[in-house]
Amino acid sequence: MTSEILKLGYDPVERHRRIEDLTVQKRIGGDLKKYYRFRHDRWYGGIITADCAGCGLTCKFCWVRSEALLEGREDGEFLAPDEVTRKILKLLQEKKSPQVRISGGEPTIGREHLFKILKELKNMRVRFILETNGILIGEDEAYAQELALYPFVHVRVSLKGCTEEEFARLTGANSIGFQLQLAALKNLLKAGVSTHPAIMLSFSTKESVDQLYHTIWKIDPRMHSEVEREEVILYPQVLEKLKRANLKYFSGHLPGKTGNR
């Protein structure tokens, strides 16, 4: 019965495709993607962040304030890759930061758009941190192979829980998504892309955490020592989401009391 329940959620790959229809506009010369903010943030010791709209997962602990933003329905600005790059480079010059990321939504949605941005940043002496849930990279090995063409890219794969059951409970998606996240790590390693897993542990038991660490060790012993342990940030909107979902957390921290990501 448990395995049947896990398969009842939405198809995570198909939902990523539907969100792409809302947040990406196909254009000759470079697809447009919706963004709602550009900022300098303190993560990773300081990083320029472009916040995009739209995510293919519906995590019940997500820090993004608006469900409309995650679904691509809220106002934003459709930007071409060169427009995104110009905004990023302007902040890089102002803040003297050598690191860049796309956050807020799922950056792998709009594949052609993402790679146009990477091509424009290729000779800019920056480090690009691709924060992703890994679903689309796990679904298509060629995605990882194309990322390997950009050695300044490091991929942080954010695992939603430690087991298929936890993944389904935290995201509402079909549990196959958890295997796609693990497949993303395997595809990236095979392609020679710099990568590490970040694991949301706030809703996991010790047994499930141990189980995932063992799984990661089997994927790559080196990666086992590079796991980023992540806890839910208890923003007011997150606490409200957890309350609505009747989701209990075992650990977490208030905004401003975070680690060194």
Secondary structure by P-SEA (a helix, b strand, c coil): caaaaaaccccaaaaaaaaaaacccccccbbbbbbccccccccccbbbbbbbccccccccccccccccccccccccccccaaaaaaaaaaaaaaacccbbbbcccccccaaaaaaaaaaaacccbbbbbbcccaaaaaacaaaaaaaaccccbbbbbbbccccaaaaaaacccccaaaaaaaaaaaaaaaacccbbbbbbcccccaaaaaaaaaaaaaacaaaaaabbbbbbcccaaaaaaaaaacccccccccccccccc
